[in-house]
Amino acid sequence: MSGVPIAFVHHANQFVITDGYLDRDGISVTAAGYDAVLSLHVELGIPAALHISGPVLEAIAWHRPAVLARLRQHLASGFISLIGGTYGENVMTLSSTRHNRRQLRAYHELVEELLGVSRRELRTAWVPERVWNTTACAPPLRDAESTGVRYERVLLDDRFAFPLREGRDYPGSAREAFDATGPYRWHADGFPPSARGLLHPGSLTPYRITDGEGLIAVPIASHLRYLVPPHDPDHLGLITELAKDAQAASEGSLLVFADDLERVAGVAGWEQGLDRYARFLRWIAKGEMLDPVVLDAWCDRAEPRLELPADTGTYYELAHQHGAGEDYARWAADPRWAPYAEGLEQVEAALEQAEEDGADPGLCALAERLVLLGRHETAWQDPQPDGGRAPAPWVQATAAHAADALPVLAAARWAANPGTHELQVLLTDIDGDGHEELIISSDRLFTVLSPRHGGRLSLMVTRSSGDQPDGVVVIGNPLDHWNFQTELHQHMQTPPNHPGALSVLGTETHPHVLSRVEVTAEAAVVELVDVEPGPDRGLTKRILLRADGTAIVVCVHRTGLPGELRTTVALSPDYPHLLRTGRHTINPVQGRTWWGG
């Protein structure tokens, strides 16, 4: 008698890009946890599938290149395979088909560049937050012409095979009856003495989705999410009973454990789970009841015999315990989210218009990344002290910073028209945040400074003088994690990040005023003056840009206080290129008062 096939799927999605957060693990701890779990699978010869989100993959490539190298080795071992999906973990049902295509295409490009995995190898998709609607999700997942991948399968919760009433009502539905035997109260009420009979016949069998353009649904076993990693030795007995029921169920059953990788790794706020998970994998390796399989290979051999509708839904906890609803509509329609949703639509419309107008393709691609990130875990809500929920502060920050695409798009339009720009100084609200920014530009440079936030230079784009000049971002790192900070252009202090340029130490948040502007055919000169009450009041930044110059010259002056002034300048040779390639393409260099690569 062969063992019951079991497939492991790990979902890695922590939108962090550095270390030093006060409220969460940084990228170092998170990446180490990921590597520990995947290494266990390789060491024990137990296959696992991995979906890793675009932002965390880019962060690992930059901050922990050794972990990226090991991830490539794990994928080459044959024990770890890659699951596809969207770049920015947007809730697909809240996005247009065009936006979902963008998300998928960006993810496919990224895994080819950073992991060396051809998009043609991607056959199974992970749906962000496991929110599904066939009409919204199936077409982009099957659109090989636009994204390069025609997905064959999608991982969905087991409850999706049990319909709602008339496709929308939960009370009295087959799904409600199915959930009644689910594990969703086990952590609160205690685990049952026996798991026999809890599995619904057919709930573990892949099926073809009605009107899903040929997509196959692979059910995630909800009971396993509560039993893995086991908290108690008795839980191994419950898993054994589930396996026996699966063995006696319909032919073609597959137990799929799929959950957040952070959970079994014990990072990002989860309790320590790595030791328990290791013991569980070793128990499987020594036994005969469960037979670990490669997800894609097993599914390739198992042609679905059933076609079922996969009604709109998400995982039980999100739909009911968290209150998002089966269709996520309660959170999406929350009036507190409305300003962010409107802002995201406006920025995306600006991107589409810039592309149609022939703006610089490279800078439009960077702006697109910001648009994709803006919908990360769209409209997610966190619990509140009063017992309710509200849009999460980090989701609000991420959505707000999609507006960072607007200055990039302005630079993209500038870059697309070489030889036509005279020196210009303009005070305008370039990103719609309600505050004016200072734009200083010539035919070779485009710069954005924020008088309100420390007189800080948040974006500089340069352009080559060749026959086909391309705009390149050399200052500014907008495609980033902003913690709880929704304000644009502001230097983030916890953790310290986004320095841009010209942030004088101690004055990063001081308001400045524009005190002088002189523009001639040969040069532009502007002065910004610190007006914050205190010892730094009157600090002056004098900025010069020549018509034929390839750099700006900045003089910083402060009267009345002895000692040196220190400023931070984060200069990159080509910011979008660094995102695509990671740290391995640069060599560290250092001087007495500076460092870089």
Backbone torsions as a table, in degrees:
resi	resn	phi	psi	omega
1	MET	NA	121.9	180.0
2	SER	-79.7	157.1	-180.0
3	GLY	-72.9	164.2	178.2
4	VAL	-75.6	126.2	-179.5
5	PRO	-65.2	136.1	177.8
6	ILE	-134.0	135.3	178.4
7	ALA	-119.2	138.1	179.1
8	PHE	-106.5	130.7	178.2
9	VAL	-129.2	124.0	180.0
10	HIS	-112.5	132.9	-178.6
11	HIS	-110.8	112.4	-178.6
12	ALA	-104.2	113.4	-175.5
13	ASN	-152.6	82.3	171.8
14	GLN	-120.8	116.4	-177.4
15	PHE	-85.1	73.2	174.2
16	VAL	-128.8	150.7	-174.7
17	ILE	-131.3	-0.7	-178.2
18	THR	-153.3	-167.3	175.3
19	ASP	-116.9	170.1	177.1
20	GLY	97.0	11.3	174.9
21	TYR	-69.8	145.8	177.8
22	LEU	-85.4	-22.0	-170.4
23	ASP	-116.4	5.2	-177.0
24	ARG	-162.8	162.5	174.4
25	ASP	-67.7	144.2	175.2
26	GLY	-85.7	-173.0	-173.5
27	ILE	-68.2	-29.7	-177.7
28	SER	-65.5	-50.4	-179.8
29	VAL	-65.9	-42.5	-178.6
30	THR	-62.5	-48.3	-178.5
31	ALA	-64.3	-38.1	178.2
32	ALA	-63.8	-38.4	177.2
33	GLY	-64.4	-43.4	176.8
34	TYR	-56.7	-49.6	-176.0
35	ASP	-62.2	-37.5	-179.1
36	ALA	-62.8	-42.4	-179.4
37	VAL	-67.9	-46.8	-178.4
38	LEU	-65.4	-36.5	177.5
39	SER	-63.6	-36.6	176.3
40	LEU	-59.2	-46.2	-179.7
41	HIS	-60.8	-43.9	-179.2
42	VAL	-66.8	-43.3	-178.8
43	GLU	-60.1	-41.2	-176.4
44	LEU	-90.5	-4.5	179.8
45	GLY	70.5	28.8	-180.0
46	ILE	-105.3	113.5	-175.6
47	PRO	-62.8	151.7	174.4
48	ALA	-150.3	149.8	174.3
49	ALA	-106.1	147.5	-176.0
50	LEU	-129.3	130.6	162.7
51	HIS	-113.2	122.0	178.9
52	ILE	-119.7	128.7	-174.7
53	SER	-69.5	156.8	-178.9
54	GLY	-58.7	-49.8	-178.3
55	PRO	-60.1	-42.6	-178.5
56	VAL	-71.0	-31.8	176.7
57	LEU	-65.4	-42.7	177.1
58	GLU	-64.4	-39.4	179.5
59	ALA	-64.4	-42.2	177.9
60	ILE	-63.8	-41.3	-179.4
61	ALA	-60.5	-34.6	-177.4
62	TRP	-86.4	-48.2	-172.7
63	HIS	-91.1	-28.9	-176.9
64	ARG	-134.3	66.9	-177.4
65	PRO	-61.8	-27.4	177.9
66	ALA	-65.3	-37.2	177.2
67	VAL	-67.4	-37.8	176.8
68	LEU	-62.0	-42.2	179.2
69	ALA	-62.7	-40.8	178.3
70	ARG	-67.3	-36.0	177.4
71	LEU	-62.2	-41.0	176.4
72	ARG	-62.6	-38.3	177.5
73	GLN	-65.7	-42.2	178.3
74	HIS	-59.4	-43.3	-179.8
75	LEU	-65.7	-34.6	179.6
76	ALA	-73.3	-20.2	-177.4
77	SER	-69.0	-22.4	-176.4
78	GLY	90.7	-11.4	179.2
79	PHE	-89.0	-21.1	177.5
80	ILE	-115.7	128.2	176.9
81	SER	-122.3	162.0	-173.1
82	LEU	-104.3	135.9	173.8
83	ILE	-101.9	136.7	-179.3
84	GLY	-85.2	-174.8	179.5
85	GLY	156.4	-156.8	-176.8
86	THR	-92.2	157.0	-179.7
87	TYR	-68.6	-51.2	-169.9
88	GLY	-102.2	11.8	178.2
89	GLU	55.8	42.5	174.9
90	ASN	-75.7	147.8	172.3
91	VAL	-72.3	110.0	-169.0
92	MET	-63.3	-31.1	-177.6
93	THR	-69.4	-16.6	179.6
94	LEU	-99.1	2.9	-177.6
95	SER	-115.0	155.9	176.3
96	SER	-72.3	161.2	176.1
97	THR	-59.0	-38.5	179.6
98	ARG	-63.6	-42.9	178.9
99	HIS	-65.7	-42.3	178.8
100	ASN	-61.5	-36.6	175.5
101	ARG	-63.2	-41.8	177.6
102	ARG	-59.1	-46.4	-178.4
103	GLN	-59.7	-46.6	-178.4
104	LEU	-66.1	-45.2	-179.4
105	ARG	-61.3	-42.0	179.1
106	ALA	-63.1	-38.9	178.9
107	TYR	-67.3	-42.4	-179.4
108	HIS	-62.2	-40.9	177.7
109	GLU	-64.3	-40.5	-175.5
110	LEU	-66.7	-44.4	-177.4
111	VAL	-69.4	-27.8	174.7
112	GLU	-68.5	-41.6	-176.1
113	GLU	-74.8	-43.9	-173.2
114	LEU	-94.9	-29.3	-176.8
115	LEU	-109.9	-10.3	-178.7
116	GLY	68.4	23.8	179.2
117	VAL	-101.1	119.6	178.3
118	SER	-65.9	140.4	178.4
119	ARG	-61.3	-22.6	178.8
120	ARG	-66.7	-17.7	178.6
121	GLU	-82.9	-11.7	-178.0
122	LEU	-83.0	118.8	-177.1
123	ARG	-124.4	-21.1	-179.0
124	THR	-120.7	140.3	-175.9
125	ALA	-113.8	147.9	170.8
126	TRP	-102.3	130.3	-179.4
127	VAL	-96.3	122.4	-177.2
128	PRO	-54.5	133.6	-177.6
129	GLU	54.6	13.3	178.5
130	ARG	52.4	36.0	176.2
131	VAL	-94.4	122.2	-172.3
132	TRP	-125.0	137.9	165.5
133	ASN	-145.3	121.0	-172.0
134	THR	-59.0	-43.3	-177.8
135	THR	-62.5	-38.9	-177.2
136	ALA	-81.3	-36.7	-168.9
137	CYS	-94.2	-37.4	-173.3
138	ALA	-64.3	-47.3	-176.2
139	PRO	-56.4	-49.6	179.4
140	PRO	-66.7	-31.9	179.0
141	LEU	-68.5	-21.4	-179.5
142	ARG	-104.3	5.1	-172.7
143	ASP	-91.5	78.0	-179.0
144	ALA	-65.4	-29.2	-178.2
145	GLU	-63.7	-37.7	-177.8
146	SER	-89.3	-34.1	-172.0
147	THR	-113.4	-13.3	-178.6
148	GLY	86.7	-1.0	-179.1
149	VAL	-134.9	130.6	170.2
150	ARG	-109.4	93.0	-176.2
151	TYR	-61.2	141.5	178.5
152	GLU	-94.1	-30.2	-172.9
153	ARG	-138.9	159.8	174.2
154	VAL	-140.3	139.1	177.5
155	LEU	-83.8	121.8	180.0
156	LEU	-130.8	153.4	177.9
157	ASP	-63.3	147.8	-177.7
158	ASP	-58.2	-27.6	-176.7
159	ARG	-69.4	-16.9	-176.8
160	PHE	-67.0	-24.9	-179.8
161	ALA	-72.8	-6.2	-178.2
162	PHE	-111.0	114.7	-166.1
163	PRO	-74.5	156.5	167.8
164	LEU	-78.3	165.6	176.8
165	ARG	-73.2	124.2	-178.8
166	GLU	54.2	27.7	175.0
167	GLY	78.6	2.7	-176.3
168	ARG	-145.1	-23.6	-173.3
169	ASP	-98.6	128.8	-178.5
170	TYR	-83.7	-47.5	-177.2
171	PRO	-57.6	130.5	178.5
172	GLY	78.7	7.1	-176.2
173	SER	-89.9	167.6	174.6
174	ALA	-64.0	-30.3	178.6
175	ARG	-67.7	-40.6	177.9
176	GLU	-62.9	-40.6	179.0
177	ALA	-64.9	-39.2	177.7
178	PHE	-63.7	-43.3	-178.6
179	ASP	-63.9	-24.3	-176.9
180	ALA	-62.2	-25.4	178.1
181	THR	-101.6	11.6	-178.6
182	GLY	-78.9	175.8	-174.3
183	PRO	-94.2	12.9	-162.4
184	TYR	-70.5	-11.1	176.4
185	ARG	-110.4	5.2	-174.3
186	TRP	-62.1	-42.5	-178.5
187	HIS	-66.9	-30.8	-179.0
188	ALA	-86.3	-40.5	-172.5
189	ASP	-102.9	-10.1	-178.0
190	GLY	104.7	151.0	-178.4
191	PHE	-79.7	147.7	-177.5
192	PRO	-73.4	157.3	177.0
193	PRO	-70.3	-23.2	-179.9
194	SER	-145.0	147.9	178.1
195	ALA	-109.0	5.8	-178.9
196	ARG	-63.5	134.7	176.6
197	GLY	83.2	0.1	-178.6
198	LEU	-80.4	-26.7	179.5
199	LEU	-76.8	129.3	176.8
200	HIS	-79.6	131.8	178.1
201	PRO	-54.6	129.5	177.5
202	GLY	88.1	-6.6	-177.1
203	SER	-73.5	-11.6	-178.1
204	LEU	-110.2	14.0	-175.7
205	THR	-103.8	123.1	175.3
206	PRO	-57.8	145.8	-178.3
207	TYR	-142.5	154.8	176.5
208	ARG	-81.3	135.0	-174.7
209	ILE	-84.6	125.0	177.6
210	THR	-58.7	130.9	-179.2
211	ASP	60.1	24.2	-178.9
212	GLY	-99.5	18.7	177.5
213	GLU	57.3	31.4	177.0
214	GLY	94.4	-4.0	-179.6
215	LEU	-64.2	144.2	176.9
216	ILE	-109.2	132.5	176.1
217	ALA	-91.1	129.3	174.7
218	VAL	-107.4	109.9	-173.9
219	PRO	-69.9	138.6	172.7
220	ILE	-90.9	127.8	-178.0
221	ALA	-77.0	108.6	-175.2
222	SER	-62.8	-36.2	-177.7
223	HIS	-64.1	-33.5	-179.5
224	LEU	-67.0	-31.4	179.7
225	ARG	-61.6	-26.5	-179.0
226	TYR	-91.8	-17.8	-176.4
227	LEU	-101.5	-13.7	-177.5
228	VAL	-119.3	127.9	-5.1
229	PRO	-76.1	143.0	-175.9
230	PRO	-59.7	135.6	175.1
231	HIS	-86.6	-20.4	-171.9
232	ASP	-143.5	145.1	177.1
233	PRO	-55.8	-29.8	178.7
234	ASP	-63.1	-23.7	-178.9
235	HIS	-66.2	-26.6	175.2
236	LEU	-63.2	-34.5	176.1
237	GLY	-66.2	-38.9	178.1
238	LEU	-65.6	-39.4	178.1
239	ILE	-64.8	-40.0	177.5
240	THR	-61.0	-42.1	178.7
241	GLU	-64.7	-39.8	176.7
242	LEU	-62.7	-40.2	179.0
243	ALA	-62.9	-41.0	179.2
244	LYS	-64.5	-40.4	177.8
245	ASP	-65.8	-38.3	178.5
246	ALA	-65.1	-36.4	179.8
247	GLN	-66.4	-33.4	-179.0
248	ALA	-86.7	-9.1	-178.2
249	ALA	-77.8	-167.4	-175.5
250	SER	-63.9	151.5	179.1
251	GLU	-61.3	143.4	-179.8
252	GLY	90.0	14.5	178.7
253	SER	-75.2	143.2	178.3
254	LEU	-136.9	122.9	172.9
255	LEU	-80.6	121.5	179.1
256	VAL	-117.9	117.4	169.6
257	PHE	-94.8	119.1	179.6
258	ALA	-139.7	122.1	-178.7
259	ASP	-163.5	179.4	-179.2
260	ASP	-63.5	130.6	177.3
261	LEU	-62.6	-31.3	179.1
262	GLU	-60.3	-29.8	-176.3
263	ARG	-68.2	-49.6	-179.6
264	VAL	-74.9	-24.1	177.7
265	ALA	-78.5	-20.7	-178.6
266	GLY	73.2	35.8	178.1
267	VAL	-123.9	173.7	176.1
268	ALA	58.8	40.4	174.5
269	GLY	95.0	-9.7	178.3
270	TRP	-82.1	150.4	175.6
271	GLU	-64.5	157.9	-178.5
272	GLN	-58.1	121.6	-177.4
273	GLY	-130.7	-6.7	-173.0
274	LEU	-64.2	-44.4	-179.3
275	ASP	-62.8	-42.2	179.4
276	ARG	-65.9	-38.3	179.1
277	TYR	-67.5	-38.7	178.5
278	ALA	-62.9	-42.6	178.5
279	ARG	-63.6	-37.7	178.9
280	PHE	-64.4	-45.2	179.5
281	LEU	-64.4	-38.0	178.9
282	ARG	-67.6	-35.0	175.8
283	TRP	-62.0	-42.4	177.6
284	ILE	-63.7	-44.5	-176.5
285	ALA	-61.8	-29.7	-177.6
286	LYS	-89.1	-17.3	-174.5
287	GLY	-98.2	-176.3	-178.9
288	GLU	-126.5	-4.1	-176.0
289	MET	-73.1	-36.4	-177.2
290	LEU	-114.0	137.4	-177.9
291	ASP	-119.0	98.2	-179.8
292	PRO	-62.5	134.4	-177.2
293	VAL	-129.6	158.8	171.2
294	VAL	-77.8	121.1	-171.7
295	LEU	-53.5	-55.2	-175.9
296	ASP	-63.4	-42.8	-178.6
297	ALA	-63.5	-42.0	178.9
298	TRP	-63.9	-45.0	-178.1
299	CYS	-66.6	-32.5	178.1
300	ASP	-61.5	-29.7	-177.5
301	ARG	-89.9	-9.9	-173.3
302	ALA	-114.2	91.8	178.5
303	GLU	-72.7	123.5	-179.1
304	PRO	-61.2	139.2	178.9
305	ARG	-97.4	-16.7	-175.7
306	LEU	-113.5	149.9	168.6
307	GLU	-120.6	125.1	-176.4
308	LEU	-134.6	150.0	171.4
309	PRO	-74.2	138.3	173.7
310	ALA	-106.8	91.3	-177.0
311	ASP	-62.9	157.0	177.5
312	THR	-49.1	139.8	178.8
313	GLY	176.1	177.0	173.8
314	THR	-146.5	-171.9	179.8
315	TYR	-72.2	153.0	-168.9
316	TYR	-55.6	-46.7	-174.7
317	GLU	-60.3	-41.7	-179.7
318	LEU	-68.3	-42.6	-176.7
319	ALA	-67.4	-40.0	-169.1
320	HIS	-117.8	-49.2	-179.0
321	GLN	-70.6	-37.5	178.3
322	HIS	-87.5	-21.6	173.3
323	GLY	90.1	16.2	179.8
324	ALA	-74.8	-22.3	-176.1
325	GLY	89.2	157.2	-178.6
326	GLU	-57.1	-33.2	-177.9
327	ASP	-102.1	7.8	178.6
328	TYR	68.8	7.0	-170.6
329	ALA	-69.5	-29.5	-178.4
330	ARG	-62.9	-37.7	177.9
331	TRP	-78.2	-40.7	-178.7
332	ALA	-63.1	-34.6	-176.6
333	ALA	-92.4	2.9	-179.4
334	ASP	-61.7	125.7	-178.7
335	PRO	-57.0	-26.7	179.8
336	ARG	-70.8	-18.9	177.3
337	TRP	-91.7	-19.0	-172.1
338	ALA	-53.2	-45.1	-179.5
339	PRO	-60.9	-34.7	-179.5
340	TYR	-73.2	-39.7	177.3
341	ALA	-62.1	-42.0	178.7
342	GLU	-64.4	-42.1	178.8
343	GLY	-62.7	-40.6	178.5
344	LEU	-62.6	-41.2	178.8
345	GLU	-63.1	-40.8	-178.3
346	GLN	-65.8	-42.2	-179.5
347	VAL	-67.3	-40.6	179.4
348	GLU	-65.1	-37.9	177.2
349	ALA	-64.1	-37.9	177.9
350	ALA	-65.3	-38.7	176.9
351	LEU	-62.4	-48.0	-178.6
352	GLU	-61.8	-38.8	179.4
353	GLN	-67.4	-41.1	179.2
354	ALA	-63.4	-40.6	177.9
355	GLU	-62.8	-43.9	179.9
356	GLU	-64.9	-30.5	-178.3
357	ASP	-83.7	-0.6	177.2
358	GLY	81.1	27.3	176.8
359	ALA	-65.3	162.7	-175.5
360	ASP	-50.2	120.4	-174.6
361	PRO	-61.6	-40.6	-178.9
362	GLY	-63.6	-42.9	179.1
363	LEU	-72.8	-33.1	174.0
364	CYS	-63.4	-36.5	178.2
365	ALA	-64.7	-38.3	176.1
366	LEU	-66.0	-43.7	177.6
367	ALA	-61.3	-37.2	178.0
368	GLU	-60.8	-41.8	178.8
369	ARG	-58.0	-40.4	179.0
370	LEU	-66.0	-38.0	177.0
371	VAL	-64.7	-41.6	-179.3
372	LEU	-65.8	-41.4	179.1
373	LEU	-67.4	-30.2	-177.5
374	GLY	-60.8	-22.9	-179.8
375	ARG	-100.6	16.4	179.1
376	HIS	-57.2	123.1	-178.3
377	GLU	45.6	55.4	-170.0
378	THR	-45.3	126.1	172.6
379	ALA	63.9	18.6	-179.1
380	TRP	-57.7	145.3	179.1
381	GLN	-121.6	141.4	176.9
382	ASP	-105.3	153.6	176.7
383	PRO	-67.1	150.3	-179.4
384	GLN	-114.2	160.4	-180.0
385	PRO	-57.7	-28.1	-178.6
386	ASP	-82.9	4.0	-179.9
387	GLY	94.1	-11.7	177.3
388	GLY	-87.1	-166.2	177.4
389	ARG	-135.7	156.6	179.4
390	ALA	-150.0	156.8	177.0
391	PRO	-49.3	128.9	-175.5
392	ALA	-63.2	140.1	-179.0
393	PRO	-60.8	-34.5	-180.0
394	TRP	-72.8	-29.1	175.5
395	VAL	-71.9	-39.4	176.1
396	GLN	-61.3	-42.3	-179.7
397	ALA	-64.4	-44.7	-179.1
398	THR	-63.2	-43.6	179.4
399	ALA	-65.5	-41.5	-179.7
400	ALA	-61.3	-38.1	-175.9
401	HIS	-78.7	-1.7	168.5
402	ALA	-60.2	-26.1	177.9
403	ALA	-65.4	-15.0	173.3
404	ASP	-61.8	-16.5	176.8
405	ALA	-68.6	-25.1	-174.5
406	LEU	-66.5	-46.5	173.3
407	PRO	-61.3	-36.6	178.0
408	VAL	-63.5	-40.5	178.6
409	LEU	-68.1	-35.5	174.6
410	ALA	-61.9	-41.5	176.9
411	ALA	-66.3	-34.1	179.1
412	ALA	-64.7	-38.3	177.1
413	ARG	-68.3	-41.2	177.4
414	TRP	-60.6	-45.5	-175.8
415	ALA	-67.6	-24.9	-176.7
416	ALA	-78.0	-4.4	-176.4
417	ASN	-129.4	67.7	-178.1
418	PRO	-66.8	150.5	175.7
419	GLY	77.9	7.9	-176.0
420	THR	-118.7	2.8	-171.1
421	HIS	-109.2	121.9	170.7
422	GLU	-86.4	167.6	174.3
423	LEU	-56.4	137.3	-177.6
424	GLN	-146.0	139.1	170.8
425	VAL	-124.5	122.8	-174.0
426	LEU	-135.9	132.3	174.3
427	LEU	-105.6	110.5	-174.3
428	THR	-154.6	156.5	175.5
429	ASP	-85.2	88.9	-171.3
430	ILE	-74.9	-20.6	-174.5
431	ASP	-120.6	7.1	175.0
432	GLY	70.8	23.7	-179.6
433	ASP	-90.2	4.6	178.8
434	GLY	88.1	3.8	-179.5
435	HIS	-132.9	143.5	-176.2
436	GLU	-79.6	140.1	173.1
437	GLU	-110.9	158.5	-179.2
438	LEU	-101.7	120.6	179.2
439	ILE	-107.9	123.0	175.2
440	ILE	-121.5	122.4	-174.3
441	SER	-146.1	157.3	173.1
442	SER	-137.9	-162.5	177.6
443	ASP	-80.0	-9.9	-177.4
444	ARG	-115.9	-21.1	-177.0
445	LEU	-132.6	145.1	175.0
446	PHE	-133.1	117.6	-175.1
447	THR	-127.3	146.8	177.3
448	VAL	-126.7	124.2	177.3
449	LEU	-121.9	151.2	179.0
450	SER	-113.5	102.8	175.8
451	PRO	-58.3	-34.9	-175.5
452	ARG	-67.9	-31.5	-174.7
453	HIS	-113.8	73.7	171.2
454	GLY	75.0	13.4	-175.2
455	GLY	58.4	36.5	-169.2
456	ARG	-88.0	136.2	175.5
457	LEU	-87.1	111.7	-174.3
458	SER	-101.6	-12.9	179.4
459	LEU	-153.3	131.2	169.2
460	MET	-135.4	127.8	178.3
461	VAL	-121.2	134.2	177.4
462	THR	-116.2	160.8	-177.7
463	ARG	-135.2	136.3	177.9
464	SER	-72.2	167.8	-177.9
465	SER	-105.9	17.8	-179.4
466	GLY	-74.8	-175.9	-179.0
467	ASP	-66.6	-32.3	178.7
468	GLN	-124.8	74.8	-174.9
469	PRO	-67.6	141.9	178.0
470	ASP	-118.2	141.1	175.9
471	GLY	-78.1	136.0	-178.6
472	VAL	-130.1	129.0	176.3
473	VAL	-78.6	121.1	178.7
474	VAL	-113.5	-16.9	172.2
475	ILE	-136.1	134.0	-179.2
476	GLY	117.3	134.1	175.6
477	ASN	-131.2	69.2	-174.1
478	PRO	-70.4	-25.2	-174.9
479	LEU	-86.2	85.5	-165.7
480	ASP	-154.1	177.5	175.6
481	HIS	-99.9	132.8	-172.2
482	TRP	-110.8	16.6	179.3
483	ASN	52.2	-122.7	-179.4
484	PHE	-105.0	12.0	-172.6
485	GLN	-90.6	112.6	179.9
486	THR	-91.1	-21.3	-177.5
487	GLU	-65.3	137.5	177.0
488	LEU	-82.8	152.2	175.0
489	HIS	72.9	-12.7	-174.1
490	GLN	-76.5	138.2	175.1
491	HIS	-67.6	126.6	-178.5
492	MET	-87.3	126.4	-174.0
493	GLN	-100.4	-20.5	179.4
494	THR	-135.5	103.0	-9.7
495	PRO	-73.6	158.0	-179.1
496	PRO	-62.9	123.7	-175.2
497	ASN	-163.5	172.0	177.1
498	HIS	58.0	50.6	-176.2
499	PRO	-69.5	-26.6	-176.1
500	GLY	57.8	-121.4	177.9
501	ALA	-154.1	157.2	174.9
502	LEU	70.3	22.7	173.2
503	SER	-85.7	101.0	179.8
504	VAL	-73.2	131.0	-177.1
505	LEU	-53.4	125.6	179.7
506	GLY	93.1	-11.3	-178.7
507	THR	-122.6	17.5	-173.1
508	GLU	-59.6	-27.6	-177.8
509	THR	-107.0	4.8	-176.0
510	HIS	-75.5	135.3	173.8
511	PRO	-70.5	143.6	176.5
512	HIS	-122.6	157.9	174.5
513	VAL	-122.2	152.4	177.0
514	LEU	-83.8	112.9	-173.4
515	SER	-104.5	-16.6	-177.0
516	ARG	-154.3	136.7	174.9
517	VAL	-139.8	123.3	174.6
518	GLU	-132.6	124.4	-179.8
519	VAL	-130.2	122.1	173.2
520	THR	-123.0	-177.6	178.1
521	ALA	-68.4	-23.3	-175.9
522	GLU	-95.8	-31.7	-173.1
523	ALA	-159.0	157.1	172.8
524	ALA	-121.7	134.5	178.4
525	VAL	-128.7	131.2	175.1
526	VAL	-132.6	154.7	175.6
527	GLU	-127.6	134.0	173.3
528	LEU	-115.1	133.8	-176.0
529	VAL	-121.8	131.2	177.3
530	ASP	-69.1	124.8	-179.2
531	VAL	-115.3	13.0	177.7
532	GLU	-71.4	127.5	176.9
533	PRO	-57.6	135.3	-179.5
534	GLY	138.3	-174.1	-173.6
535	PRO	-65.8	-21.6	-178.4
536	ASP	-92.4	0.2	179.8
537	ARG	-60.0	131.7	-178.0
538	GLY	97.5	-9.0	175.4
539	LEU	-55.4	131.6	-172.6
540	THR	-120.3	135.1	172.6
541	LYS	-113.2	115.8	178.2
542	ARG	-104.2	122.2	-172.2
543	ILE	-117.6	129.6	-179.1
544	LEU	-121.0	132.1	172.9
545	LEU	-131.9	118.8	177.5
546	ARG	-85.6	154.4	-177.7
547	ALA	-61.5	-35.2	-179.5
548	ASP	-102.2	11.3	-175.0
549	GLY	-80.8	152.1	175.6
550	THR	-110.2	12.2	178.7
551	ALA	-155.7	158.2	172.1
552	ILE	-96.7	149.5	176.7
553	VAL	-110.0	129.6	-175.8
554	VAL	-126.9	129.1	173.3
555	CYS	-115.3	128.2	179.3
556	VAL	-112.6	129.7	-175.5
557	HIS	-134.4	136.6	175.4
558	ARG	-137.5	128.1	-178.9
559	THR	-98.6	150.7	170.5
560	GLY	88.2	-13.3	-179.4
561	LEU	-120.9	126.4	178.3
562	PRO	-75.2	169.7	175.4
563	GLY	97.5	166.2	-176.2
564	GLU	-81.8	156.9	172.9
565	LEU	-103.4	138.2	178.0
566	ARG	-119.3	135.1	178.2
567	THR	-131.6	155.4	-179.3
568	THR	-109.7	132.6	175.7
569	VAL	-130.6	115.9	177.2
570	ALA	-100.7	96.0	-176.2
571	LEU	-101.6	128.2	177.9
572	SER	-122.1	143.4	-179.9
573	PRO	-67.0	-30.3	-179.1
574	ASP	-170.1	92.3	-172.0
575	TYR	-57.0	-49.9	179.5
576	PRO	-59.5	-35.5	178.9
577	HIS	-63.9	-40.1	179.2
578	LEU	-63.9	-35.1	177.4
579	LEU	-63.6	-37.6	-175.9
580	ARG	-78.2	-27.6	-171.8
581	THR	-110.9	-23.4	-177.6
582	GLY	82.2	-172.5	-170.9
583	ARG	-71.7	-22.4	-171.2
584	HIS	-65.6	-12.7	-178.5
585	THR	-88.2	-1.9	-179.1
586	ILE	-120.8	157.5	175.6
587	ASN	-116.2	132.9	-178.3
588	PRO	-68.4	139.6	174.1
589	VAL	-134.3	157.8	-175.3
590	GLN	-156.5	140.4	172.9
591	GLY	-118.5	-167.8	-177.4
592	ARG	-68.4	-36.5	-176.4
593	THR	-121.4	14.1	-177.1
594	TRP	-151.9	162.1	173.3
595	TRP	-150.8	159.3	-179.2
596	GLY	176.0	-155.8	-178.4
597	GLY	-159.3	NA	NA
